[in-house]
Amino acid sequence: MDVSGTQGSMGKDQFMQLLVTQLKYQDPLNPMDNTQFATQLAQFSSLEQLTNISTQMDNLLTVQNSLGNTLTASFIGKNVAYGGDQEGSGTVTGVSYDNDITYLIVNGNTKIRLSDIKEISG
């Protein structure tokens, strides 16, 4: 059973509802096997922990992006040397974001990836 939270799979609320429904309608003369019940509880616990980890990773990514944006803004007015597809140097005059990629604008017209910076001065 896929309980990852993606489309067509079961979330933790649906999983818990299913478990409660199973308990509610089980045959009292032939109750659920303890091993099966323990396995389902372990699956629920794992699902809940994975959901928590996913939320924490999303929060960490948001903080990382925010710090990256702050750092990038500090490059404005600095002299940089860059490589990559194009090599050169100049003064950072602006910052641009396109499809979650950060670019520096050098000398008012050259758009370079932040990852292509080789040296910063000034």
GUDOFI-811958 format. One record per atom (N, C-alpha, C): residue number from 1; atom name; z, x, y. Coordinates in steps of 0.2 Angstrom, whole numbers, plus 2048, in hexadecimal, padded with zeros to 3 digits. Atoms other than C-alpha are relative to their C-alpha. Layout:
num=NUM&atomo=CA&c3=Z&c1=X&c2=Y
...
END
This chain:
num=1&atomo=N&c3=800&c1=804&c2=7FA
num=1&atomo=CA&c3=800&c1=800&c2=800
num=1&atomo=C&c3=800&c1=804&c2=806
num=2&atomo=N&c3=800&c1=7FC&c2=7FA
num=2&atomo=CA&c3=7FB&c1=807&c2=811
num=2&atomo=C&c3=804&c1=7FD&c2=805
num=3&atomo=N&c3=7FB&c1=803&c2=7FB
num=3&atomo=CA&c3=809&c1=804&c2=81E
num=3&atomo=C&c3=800&c1=804&c2=806
num=4&atomo=N&c3=801&c1=7FB&c2=7FB
num=4&atomo=CA&c3=802&c1=810&c2=82B
num=4&atomo=C&c3=800&c1=7FC&c2=807
num=5&atomo=N&c3=801&c1=803&c2=7F9
num=5&atomo=CA&c3=800&c1=803&c2=839
num=5&atomo=C&c3=7F9&c1=7FF&c2=802
num=6&atomo=N&c3=806&c1=800&c2=7FE
num=6&atomo=CA&c3=7EE&c1=804&c2=83A
num=6&atomo=C&c3=7FD&c1=7F9&c2=7FE
num=7&atomo=N&c3=803&c1=807&c2=802
num=7&atomo=CA&c3=7E2&c1=7F4&c2=839
num=7&atomo=C&c3=800&c1=7FF&c2=7F9
num=8&atomo=N&c3=801&c1=801&c2=807
num=8&atomo=CA&c3=7E3&c1=7EC&c2=828
num=8&atomo=C&c3=806&c1=803&c2=7FC
num=9&atomo=N&c3=7FA&c1=7FD&c2=803
num=9&atomo=CA&c3=7F4&c1=7F4&c2=824
num=9&atomo=C&c3=806&c1=7FC&c2=802
num=10&atomo=N&c3=7FA&c1=804&c2=7FF
num=10&atomo=CA&c3=806&c1=7EE&c2=824
num=10&atomo=C&c3=804&c1=804&c2=805
num=11&atomo=N&c3=7FB&c1=7FD&c2=7FC
num=11&atomo=CA&c3=812&c1=7F2&c2=832
num=11&atomo=C&c3=807&c1=7FF&c2=7FE
num=12&atomo=N&c3=7FA&c1=801&c2=803
num=12&atomo=CA&c3=824&c1=7F3&c2=830
num=12&atomo=C&c3=803&c1=7F9&c2=801
num=13&atomo=N&c3=7FD&c1=807&c2=800
num=13&atomo=CA&c3=828&c1=7E1&c2=836
num=13&atomo=C&c3=7FD&c1=7FC&c2=7FA
num=14&atomo=N&c3=803&c1=804&c2=806
num=14&atomo=CA&c3=81C&c1=7DA&c2=829
num=14&atomo=C&c3=802&c1=803&c2=7F9
num=15&atomo=N&c3=7FD&c1=7FD&c2=806
num=15&atomo=CA&c3=823&c1=7E6&c2=81C
num=15&atomo=C&c3=806&c1=7FD&c2=7FF
num=16&atomo=N&c3=7FA&c1=803&c2=801
num=16&atomo=CA&c3=834&c1=7E0&c2=81F
num=16&atomo=C&c3=800&c1=7F8&c2=7FE
num=17&atomo=N&c3=800&c1=807&c2=802
num=17&atomo=CA&c3=82F&c1=7CE&c2=81F
num=17&atomo=C&c3=7FE&c1=7FF&c2=7F9
num=18&atomo=N&c3=802&c1=801&c2=807
num=18&atomo=CA&c3=826&c1=7D0&c2=80E
num=18&atomo=C&c3=806&c1=802&c2=7FC
num=19&atomo=N&c3=7FA&c1=7FE&c2=804
num=19&atomo=CA&c3=836&c1=7D9&c2=807
num=19&atomo=C&c3=805&c1=7FA&c2=800
num=20&atomo=N&c3=7FB&c1=806&c2=800
num=20&atomo=CA&c3=841&c1=7CA&c2=80D
num=20&atomo=C&c3=7FD&c1=7FA&c2=7FC
num=21&atomo=N&c3=803&c1=806&c2=804
num=21&atomo=CA&c3=835&c1=7BD&c2=806
num=21&atomo=C&c3=800&c1=802&c2=7F9
num=22&atomo=N&c3=7FF&c1=7FF&c2=808
num=22&atomo=CA&c3=835&c1=7C6&c2=7F5
num=22&atomo=C&c3=807&c1=7FF&c2=7FE
num=23&atomo=N&c3=7F9&c1=801&c2=802
num=23&atomo=CA&c3=848&c1=7C6&c2=7F5
num=23&atomo=C&c3=801&c1=7F8&c2=800
num=24&atomo=N&c3=7FF&c1=808&c2=7FF
num=24&atomo=CA&c3=848&c1=7B3&c2=7FB
num=24&atomo=C&c3=7FE&c1=7FC&c2=7FA
num=25&atomo=N&c3=804&c1=804&c2=805
num=25&atomo=CA&c3=83C&c1=7AD&c2=7ED
num=25&atomo=C&c3=801&c1=803&c2=7F9
num=26&atomo=N&c3=800&c1=7FD&c2=806
num=26&atomo=CA&c3=841&c1=7B8&c2=7DF
num=26&atomo=C&c3=804&c1=7FC&c2=7FB
num=27&atomo=N&c3=7FD&c1=803&c2=806
num=27&atomo=CA&c3=846&c1=7B1&c2=7CE
num=27&atomo=C&c3=807&c1=802&c2=7FF
num=28&atomo=N&c3=7F9&c1=7FE&c2=801
num=28&atomo=CA&c3=859&c1=7B1&c2=7CE
num=28&atomo=C&c3=802&c1=802&c2=7F9
num=29&atomo=N&c3=7FE&c1=7FE&c2=807
num=29&atomo=CA&c3=859&c1=7B3&c2=7BB
num=29&atomo=C&c3=7FC&c1=806&c2=7FE
num=30&atomo=N&c3=803&c1=7FA&c2=801
num=30&atomo=CA&c3=84D&c1=7C1&c2=7BC
num=30&atomo=C&c3=7FF&c1=804&c2=807
num=31&atomo=N&c3=801&c1=7FD&c2=7FA
num=31&atomo=CA&c3=850&c1=7CA&c2=7CC
num=31&atomo=C&c3=7FC&c1=807&c2=800
num=32&atomo=N&c3=804&c1=7FA&c2=7FF
num=32&atomo=CA&c3=846&c1=7D9&c2=7D3
num=32&atomo=C&c3=804&c1=806&c2=7FD
num=33&atomo=N&c3=7FD&c1=7FA&c2=803
num=33&atomo=CA&c3=849&c1=7E9&c2=7CA
num=33&atomo=C&c3=803&c1=804&c2=806
num=34&atomo=N&c3=7FC&c1=7FB&c2=7FB
num=34&atomo=CA&c3=855&c1=7F5&c2=7D4
num=34&atomo=C&c3=7FB&c1=805&c2=802
num=35&atomo=N&c3=805&c1=7FA&c2=7FE
num=35&atomo=CA&c3=848&c1=803&c2=7D3
num=35&atomo=C&c3=7FB&c1=7FE&c2=805
num=36&atomo=N&c3=805&c1=803&c2=7FB
num=36&atomo=CA&c3=83B&c1=7F8&c2=7DB
num=36&atomo=C&c3=802&c1=7FF&c2=807
num=37&atomo=N&c3=7FD&c1=802&c2=7F9
num=37&atomo=CA&c3=846&c1=7F2&c2=7E9
num=37&atomo=C&c3=802&c1=807&c2=803
num=38&atomo=N&c3=7FF&c1=7FA&c2=7FD
num=38&atomo=CA&c3=84C&c1=804&c2=7EC
num=38&atomo=C&c3=7FA&c1=804&c2=803
num=39&atomo=N&c3=806&c1=7FD&c2=7FE
num=39&atomo=CA&c3=83A&c1=80A&c2=7ED
num=39&atomo=C&c3=7FD&c1=7FD&c2=806
num=40&atomo=N&c3=803&c1=804&c2=7FA
num=40&atomo=CA&c3=835&c1=7FC&c2=7F9
num=40&atomo=C&c3=805&c1=802&c2=806
num=41&atomo=N&c3=7FC&c1=7FE&c2=7FB
num=41&atomo=CA&c3=844&c1=801&c2=804
num=41&atomo=C&c3=7FF&c1=807&c2=803
num=42&atomo=N&c3=802&c1=7F9&c2=7FE
num=42&atomo=CA&c3=83F&c1=813&c2=804
num=42&atomo=C&c3=7FA&c1=800&c2=803
num=43&atomo=N&c3=806&c1=801&c2=7FC
num=43&atomo=CA&c3=82E&c1=80E&c2=809
num=43&atomo=C&c3=801&c1=7FE&c2=807
num=44&atomo=N&c3=7FF&c1=803&c2=7FA
num=44&atomo=CA&c3=834&c1=804&c2=817
num=44&atomo=C&c3=803&c1=805&c2=805
num=45&atomo=N&c3=7FD&c1=7FB&c2=7FC
num=45&atomo=CA&c3=83F&c1=812&c2=81D
num=45&atomo=C&c3=7FB&c1=806&c2=802
num=46&atomo=N&c3=805&c1=7FB&c2=7FE
num=46&atomo=CA&c3=831&c1=81E&c2=81C
num=46&atomo=C&c3=7FB&c1=7FE&c2=806
num=47&atomo=N&c3=804&c1=803&c2=7FB
num=47&atomo=CA&c3=826&c1=812&c2=826
num=47&atomo=C&c3=803&c1=800&c2=807
num=48&atomo=N&c3=7FC&c1=800&c2=7FA
num=48&atomo=CA&c3=833&c1=811&c2=833
num=48&atomo=C&c3=800&c1=807&c2=803
num=49&atomo=N&c3=800&c1=7F9&c2=7FD
num=49&atomo=CA&c3=835&c1=824&c2=835
num=49&atomo=C&c3=7F9&c1=802&c2=802
num=50&atomo=N&c3=807&c1=7FE&c2=7FE
num=50&atomo=CA&c3=822&c1=826&c2=836
num=50&atomo=C&c3=7FE&c1=7FD&c2=807
num=51&atomo=N&c3=801&c1=804&c2=7F9
num=51&atomo=CA&c3=821&c1=819&c2=844
num=51&atomo=C&c3=804&c1=803&c2=805
num=52&atomo=N&c3=7FC&c1=7FC&c2=7FB
num=52&atomo=CA&c3=82F&c1=822&c2=84D
num=52&atomo=C&c3=7FD&c1=807&c2=802
num=53&atomo=N&c3=803&c1=7F9&c2=7FF
num=53&atomo=CA&c3=827&c1=833&c2=84B
num=53&atomo=C&c3=7F9&c1=7FF&c2=804
num=54&atomo=N&c3=806&c1=802&c2=7FD
num=54&atomo=CA&c3=816&c1=82B&c2=851
num=54&atomo=C&c3=802&c1=7FF&c2=808
num=55&atomo=N&c3=7FE&c1=802&c2=7F9
num=55&atomo=CA&c3=81F&c1=824&c2=861
num=55&atomo=C&c3=802&c1=806&c2=804
num=56&atomo=N&c3=7FE&c1=7FA&c2=7FC
num=56&atomo=CA&c3=827&c1=835&c2=865
num=56&atomo=C&c3=7FB&c1=804&c2=801
num=57&atomo=N&c3=806&c1=7FC&c2=7FE
num=57&atomo=CA&c3=817&c1=83E&c2=863
num=57&atomo=C&c3=7FC&c1=7FE&c2=806
num=58&atomo=N&c3=803&c1=803&c2=7FA
num=58&atomo=CA&c3=80F&c1=832&c2=86F
num=58&atomo=C&c3=803&c1=802&c2=806
num=59&atomo=N&c3=7FC&c1=7FE&c2=7FA
num=59&atomo=CA&c3=81D&c1=835&c2=87B
num=59&atomo=C&c3=7FF&c1=807&c2=802
num=60&atomo=N&c3=801&c1=7F9&c2=7FF
num=60&atomo=CA&c3=81B&c1=848&c2=879
num=60&atomo=C&c3=7F9&c1=801&c2=803
num=61&atomo=N&c3=806&c1=7FF&c2=7FE
num=61&atomo=CA&c3=809&c1=847&c2=87C
num=61&atomo=C&c3=7FF&c1=7FE&c2=807
num=62&atomo=N&c3=800&c1=803&c2=7F9
num=62&atomo=CA&c3=80B&c1=83D&c2=88C
num=62&atomo=C&c3=804&c1=806&c2=805
num=63&atomo=N&c3=7FC&c1=7FB&c2=7FD
num=63&atomo=CA&c3=818&c1=84A&c2=892
num=63&atomo=C&c3=7FC&c1=807&c2=801
num=64&atomo=N&c3=805&c1=7FA&c2=800
num=64&atomo=CA&c3=80C&c1=859&c2=88E
num=64&atomo=C&c3=7FA&c1=7FF&c2=804
num=65&atomo=N&c3=805&c1=801&c2=7FB
num=65&atomo=CA&c3=7FE&c1=851&c2=897
num=65&atomo=C&c3=802&c1=800&c2=807
num=66&atomo=N&c3=7FD&c1=800&c2=7F9
num=66&atomo=CA&c3=809&c1=84E&c2=8A6
num=66&atomo=C&c3=801&c1=807&c2=803
num=67&atomo=N&c3=7FF&c1=7F9&c2=7FE
num=67&atomo=CA&c3=80E&c1=860&c2=8A6
num=67&atomo=C&c3=7FA&c1=804&c2=801
num=68&atomo=N&c3=807&c1=7FC&c2=7FF
num=68&atomo=CA&c3=7FC&c1=866&c2=8A4
num=68&atomo=C&c3=7FD&c1=7FE&c2=806
num=69&atomo=N&c3=803&c1=803&c2=7F9
num=69&atomo=CA&c3=7F7&c1=85B&c2=8B3
num=69&atomo=C&c3=803&c1=804&c2=806
num=70&atomo=N&c3=7FC&c1=7FD&c2=7FA
num=70&atomo=CA&c3=805&c1=863&c2=8BE
num=70&atomo=C&c3=7FE&c1=807&c2=800
num=71&atomo=N&c3=802&c1=7F9&c2=800
num=71&atomo=CA&c3=800&c1=874&c2=8B8
num=71&atomo=C&c3=7F9&c1=801&c2=803
num=72&atomo=N&c3=806&c1=800&c2=7FE
num=72&atomo=CA&c3=7EE&c1=871&c2=8BB
num=72&atomo=C&c3=7FF&c1=800&c2=808
num=73&atomo=N&c3=800&c1=801&c2=7F9
num=73&atomo=CA&c3=7F1&c1=86B&c2=8CD
num=73&atomo=C&c3=802&c1=806&c2=804
num=74&atomo=N&c3=7FD&c1=7F9&c2=7FC
num=74&atomo=CA&c3=7FA&c1=87C&c2=8D1
num=74&atomo=C&c3=7FB&c1=805&c2=800
num=75&atomo=N&c3=806&c1=7FB&c2=800
num=75&atomo=CA&c3=7E9&c1=885&c2=8CE
num=75&atomo=C&c3=7FC&c1=7FF&c2=807
num=76&atomo=N&c3=804&c1=801&c2=7FA
num=76&atomo=CA&c3=7E2&c1=87E&c2=8DE
num=76&atomo=C&c3=802&c1=805&c2=805
num=77&atomo=N&c3=7FF&c1=7FA&c2=7FB
num=77&atomo=CA&c3=7E0&c1=88C&c2=8EB
num=77&atomo=C&c3=800&c1=807&c2=7FC
num=78&atomo=N&c3=800&c1=7FA&c2=804
num=78&atomo=CA&c3=7E1&c1=899&c2=8DD
num=78&atomo=C&c3=7F9&c1=803&c2=7FF
num=79&atomo=N&c3=806&c1=7FC&c2=802
num=79&atomo=CA&c3=7D4&c1=8A6&c2=8D9
num=79&atomo=C&c3=800&c1=800&c2=7F8
num=80&atomo=N&c3=800&c1=7FF&c2=807
num=80&atomo=CA&c3=7CE&c1=8A5&c2=8C7
num=80&atomo=C&c3=7FA&c1=803&c2=7FE
num=81&atomo=N&c3=806&c1=7FD&c2=804
num=81&atomo=CA&c3=7C2&c1=8AE&c2=8BB
num=81&atomo=C&c3=800&c1=7FC&c2=7FA
num=82&atomo=N&c3=801&c1=804&c2=806
num=82&atomo=CA&c3=7BB&c1=8A4&c2=8AD
num=82&atomo=C&c3=7FA&c1=802&c2=7FC
num=83&atomo=N&c3=805&c1=7FE&c2=805
num=83&atomo=CA&c3=7B0&c1=8A6&c2=89E
num=83&atomo=C&c3=7FD&c1=7FA&c2=7FD
num=84&atomo=N&c3=802&c1=806&c2=804
num=84&atomo=CA&c3=7A9&c1=89A&c2=891
num=84&atomo=C&c3=7F8&c1=800&c2=801
num=85&atomo=N&c3=807&c1=800&c2=7FF
num=85&atomo=CA&c3=797&c1=893&c2=894
num=85&atomo=C&c3=7FE&c1=803&c2=806
num=86&atomo=N&c3=802&c1=7FC&c2=7F9
num=86&atomo=CA&c3=797&c1=89A&c2=8A6
num=86&atomo=C&c3=805&c1=804&c2=801
num=87&atomo=N&c3=7FB&c1=7FB&c2=7FE
num=87&atomo=CA&c3=7A0&c1=8A9&c2=8AC
num=87&atomo=C&c3=800&c1=801&c2=808
num=88&atomo=N&c3=7FF&c1=7FF&c2=7F9
num=88&atomo=CA&c3=7A6&c1=8AC&c2=8BE
num=88&atomo=C&c3=807&c1=800&c2=802
num=89&atomo=N&c3=7F9&c1=800&c2=7FD
num=89&atomo=CA&c3=7B4&c1=8AB&c2=8CA
num=89&atomo=C&c3=7FF&c1=7FC&c2=806
num=90&atomo=N&c3=800&c1=803&c2=7FA
num=90&atomo=CA&c3=7B9&c1=8A2&c2=8D9
num=90&atomo=C&c3=807&c1=7FD&c2=802
num=91&atomo=N&c3=7FA&c1=803&c2=7FE
num=91&atomo=CA&c3=7C6&c1=897&c2=8E2
num=91&atomo=C&c3=800&c1=7F9&c2=7FD
num=92&atomo=N&c3=7FF&c1=807&c2=802
num=92&atomo=CA&c3=7CC&c1=887&c2=8DA
num=92&atomo=C&c3=801&c1=7FB&c2=806
num=93&atomo=N&c3=800&c1=805&c2=7FA
num=93&atomo=CA&c3=7C8&c1=879&c2=8E6
num=93&atomo=C&c3=802&c1=7F9&c2=7FD
num=94&atomo=N&c3=7FE&c1=807&c2=802
num=94&atomo=CA&c3=7CC&c1=86A&c2=8DB
num=94&atomo=C&c3=801&c1=800&c2=7F8
num=95&atomo=N&c3=7FF&c1=801&c2=807
num=95&atomo=CA&c3=7D0&c1=863&c2=8CA
num=95&atomo=C&c3=7FD&c1=7F9&c2=7FE
num=96&atomo=N&c3=804&c1=806&c2=803
num=96&atomo=CA&c3=7C6&c1=856&c2=8BF
num=96&atomo=C&c3=802&c1=7FF&c2=7F9
num=97&atomo=N&c3=7FE&c1=802&c2=806
num=97&atomo=CA&c3=7CB&c1=84C&c2=8B0
num=97&atomo=C&c3=7FA&c1=7FC&c2=7FD
num=98&atomo=N&c3=805&c1=804&c2=803
num=98&atomo=CA&c3=7BD&c1=846&c2=8A4
num=98&atomo=C&c3=801&c1=800&c2=7F9
num=99&atomo=N&c3=7FF&c1=801&c2=807
num=99&atomo=CA&c3=7BF&c1=83F&c2=893
num=99&atomo=C&c3=806&c1=804&c2=7FD
num=100&atomo=N&c3=7FA&c1=7FD&c2=802
num=100&atomo=CA&c3=7D1&c1=846&c2=892
num=100&atomo=C&c3=7FF&c1=808&c2=800
num=101&atomo=N&c3=801&c1=7F8&c2=7FF
num=101&atomo=CA&c3=7CA&c1=858&c2=896
num=101&atomo=C&c3=801&c1=801&c2=807
num=102&atomo=N&c3=7FF&c1=7FE&c2=7F9
num=102&atomo=CA&c3=7D0&c1=861&c2=8A5
num=102&atomo=C&c3=7FB&c1=805&c2=802
num=103&atomo=N&c3=805&c1=7FB&c2=7FD
num=103&atomo=CA&c3=7C4&c1=86A&c2=8B0
num=103&atomo=C&c3=803&c1=802&c2=807
num=104&atomo=N&c3=7FE&c1=7FD&c2=7FA
num=104&atomo=CA&c3=7C7&c1=875&c2=8BF
num=104&atomo=C&c3=7F9&c1=800&c2=804
num=105&atomo=N&c3=806&c1=7FF&c2=7FC
num=105&atomo=CA&c3=7BA&c1=874&c2=8CE
num=105&atomo=C&c3=801&c1=806&c2=804
num=106&atomo=N&c3=800&c1=7F9&c2=7FD
num=106&atomo=CA&c3=7B7&c1=886&c2=8D4
num=106&atomo=C&c3=7FB&c1=800&c2=805
num=107&atomo=N&c3=805&c1=7FF&c2=7FA
num=107&atomo=CA&c3=7AF&c1=889&c2=8E5
num=107&atomo=C&c3=7FD&c1=7F9&c2=802
num=108&atomo=N&c3=802&c1=807&c2=7FD
num=108&atomo=CA&c3=7AD&c1=876&c2=8E8
num=108&atomo=C&c3=7FA&c1=7FD&c2=7FB
num=109&atomo=N&c3=805&c1=803&c2=804
num=109&atomo=CA&c3=79F&c1=874&c2=8DB
num=109&atomo=C&c3=7FF&c1=802&c2=7F9
num=110&atomo=N&c3=801&c1=7FE&c2=807
num=110&atomo=CA&c3=7A1&c1=87D&c2=8CA
num=110&atomo=C&c3=806&c1=7FD&c2=7FC
num=111&atomo=N&c3=7FB&c1=804&c2=804
num=111&atomo=CA&c3=7AA&c1=873&c2=8BD
num=111&atomo=C&c3=801&c1=804&c2=7FA
num=112&atomo=N&c3=7FE&c1=7FC&c2=806
num=112&atomo=CA&c3=7B3&c1=87E&c2=8B0
num=112&atomo=C&c3=806&c1=7FD&c2=7FC
num=113&atomo=N&c3=7FB&c1=803&c2=804
num=113&atomo=CA&c3=7BE&c1=879&c2=8A1
num=113&atomo=C&c3=806&c1=805&c2=802
num=114&atomo=N&c3=7FA&c1=7FD&c2=800
num=114&atomo=CA&c3=7D0&c1=87E&c2=8A3
num=114&atomo=C&c3=801&c1=806&c2=7FB
num=115&atomo=N&c3=800&c1=7FB&c2=805
num=115&atomo=CA&c3=7CF&c1=887&c2=893
num=115&atomo=C&c3=7FC&c1=806&c2=801
num=116&atomo=N&c3=804&c1=7FA&c2=7FF
num=116&atomo=CA&c3=7C2&c1=893&c2=89A
num=116&atomo=C&c3=802&c1=805&c2=805
num=117&atomo=N&c3=7FD&c1=7FB&c2=7FB
num=117&atomo=CA&c3=7CD&c1=89B&c2=8A7
num=117&atomo=C&c3=803&c1=806&c2=7FC
num=118&atomo=N&c3=7FF&c1=7F9&c2=803
num=118&atomo=CA&c3=7CF&c1=8AE&c2=8A3
num=118&atomo=C&c3=806&c1=803&c2=805
num=119&atomo=N&c3=7FC&c1=7FD&c2=7FB
num=119&atomo=CA&c3=7D9&c1=8B3&c2=8B3
num=119&atomo=C&c3=802&c1=7FB&c2=806
num=120&atomo=N&c3=7FE&c1=804&c2=7FA
num=120&atomo=CA&c3=7E3&c1=8AB&c2=8C1
num=120&atomo=C&c3=803&c1=805&c2=805
num=121&atomo=N&c3=7FC&c1=7FB&c2=7FB
num=121&atomo=CA&c3=7E8&c1=8B4&c2=8D1
num=121&atomo=C&c3=800&c1=7FC&c2=807
num=122&atomo=N&c3=800&c1=802&c2=7F9
num=122&atomo=CA&c3=7EC&c1=8B0&c2=8E3
num=122&atomo=C&c3=805&c1=7FA&c2=801
END
